[in-house]
Amino acid sequence: MCCSNFDINVIRNIILESQHLLHKSADSIESIVSDICGLQYDPNPTIHLNQYIMLWNRKRDFKADQLDVAAYK
C-alpha cells in the first residue's frame, strides 16, 4: 500500500487546517474564501444561510453582515 507510511491523523489535520476548520481563523473573509476556493451562495430558502454557516465555522467572531459587506461593497 503506497500510503502506509503516512499517519492518517497528520493528513486529516493538514486538510482541516487548510480549510480553516481545525482552528477558527482571524484572517479576512476574502482570504478565507480564497483559501477554500470559493463560497457557494445557495438561494434555496430552506438552506439559504449555508454561506454564513460555512464562515461561522471558519472565522473567529464572524457576523453575517461581514460577508454582506465583503461580497457587495
Backbone hydrogen bonds in HBPLUS format (Angstrom, degrees):
<---DONOR---> <-ACCEPTOR-->    atom                        ^
c    i                          cat <-CA-CA->   ^        H-A-AA   ^      H-
h    n   atom  resd res      DA  || num        DHA   H-A  angle D-A-AA Bond
n    s   type  num  typ     dist DA aas  dist angle  dist       angle   num
A0006-PHE N   A0003-CYS O   3.17 MM   3  5.67 169.4  2.19 120.1 122.4     1
A0010-VAL N   A0007-ASP O   3.02 MM   3  5.37 125.1  2.33 106.8 120.4     2
A0011-ILE N   A0007-ASP O   3.13 MM   4  6.49 162.4  2.16 156.7 161.7     3
A0012-ARG N   A0008-ILE O   2.87 MM   4  6.01 161.5  1.91 146.2 151.8     4
A0013-ASN N   A0009-ASN O   2.95 MM   4  6.05 157.9  2.00 141.3 147.1     5
A0014-ILE N   A0010-VAL O   3.00 MM   4  6.23 151.2  2.09 147.2 154.9     6
A0015-ILE N   A0011-ILE O   3.08 MM   4  6.37 162.2  2.11 153.3 157.3     7
A0016-LEU N   A0012-ARG O   2.90 MM   4  6.14 168.1  1.92 154.6 158.2     8
A0017-GLU N   A0013-ASN O   2.87 MM   4  5.88 159.7  1.91 144.4 150.3     9
A0018-SER N   A0014-ILE O   2.99 MM   4  6.13 159.0  2.04 145.6 151.4    10
A0019-GLN N   A0015-ILE O   3.15 MM   4  6.35 133.6  2.37 142.4 154.2    11
A0019-GLN N   A0016-LEU O   3.23 MM   3  5.18 134.5  2.45  93.9 106.1    12
A0021-LEU N   A0016-LEU O   2.79 MM   5  4.96 169.0  1.81 156.7 153.0    13
A0020-HIS N   A0017-GLU O   3.03 MM   3  4.98 164.1  2.06 108.3 111.6    14
A0025-SER N   A0058-ARG O   2.62 MM  33  5.94 168.0  1.64 162.4 158.6    15
A0060-ARG N   A0025-SER O   2.73 MM  35  5.42 173.9  1.73 147.1 149.3    16
A0032-ILE N   A0028-SER O   3.00 MM   4  6.31 163.6  2.02 154.7 158.9    17
A0033-VAL N   A0029-ILE O   2.87 MM   4  6.02 173.4  1.88 159.8 161.6    18
A0034-SER N   A0030-GLU O   2.98 MM   4  6.05 152.1  2.06 139.7 147.8    19
A0035-ASP N   A0031-SER O   2.90 MM   4  6.14 157.9  1.95 148.2 154.1    20
A0036-ILE N   A0032-ILE O   3.02 MM   4  6.33 146.1  2.14 149.6 158.6    21
A0038-GLY N   A0033-VAL O   2.81 MM   5  5.04 173.0  1.82 156.9 154.8    22
A0037-CYS N   A0034-SER O   3.07 MM   3  4.96 159.0  2.11 104.1 108.8    23
A0047-ILE N   A0044-ASN O   3.01 MM   3  5.64 145.4  2.14 119.9 128.9    24
A0050-ASN N   A0047-ILE O   3.06 MM   3  5.72 159.4  2.10 128.9 129.1    25
A0052-TYR N   A0049-LEU O   2.92 MM   3  5.31 127.6  2.21 109.6 123.7    26
A0053-ILE N   A0049-LEU O   2.94 MM   4  6.23 159.9  1.98 157.9 164.6    27
A0054-MET N   A0050-ASN O   2.92 MM   4  6.16 158.8  1.96 156.4 161.1    28
A0055-LEU N   A0052-TYR O   3.08 MM   3  5.22 122.5  2.42  97.3 111.5    29
A0056-TRP N   A0052-TYR O   2.77 MM   4  6.06 153.4  1.84 153.6 162.6    30
A0057-ASN N   A0053-ILE O   3.07 MM   4  6.21 147.8  2.18 147.5 153.8    31
A0058-ARG N   A0055-LEU O   2.96 MM   3  4.93 143.3  2.10  99.3 110.6    32
A0059-LYS N   A0055-LEU O   2.77 MM   4  5.60 172.6  1.78 164.9 163.2    33
A0066-GLN N   A0063-LYS O   2.90 MM   3  5.56 150.8  1.98 119.7 128.5    34
A0067-LEU N   A0064-ALA O   3.16 MM   3  5.69 131.5  2.40 111.2 121.2    35
A0068-ASP N   A0064-ALA O   3.41 MM   4  6.79 161.7  2.44 147.1 152.0    36
A0069-VAL N   A0065-ASP O   2.94 MM   4  6.11 159.5  1.98 148.1 152.6    37
A0070-ALA N   A0066-GLN O   2.96 MM   4  6.13 163.8  1.99 144.8 149.7    38
A0071-ALA N   A0067-LEU O   2.81 MM   4  5.91 154.2  1.87 153.3 160.0    39
A0072-TYR N   A0068-ASP O   2.97 MM   4  5.87 151.7  2.05 145.0 151.9    40
A0073-LYS N   A0069-VAL O   2.94 MM   4  5.23 143.7  2.07 142.5 144.7    41
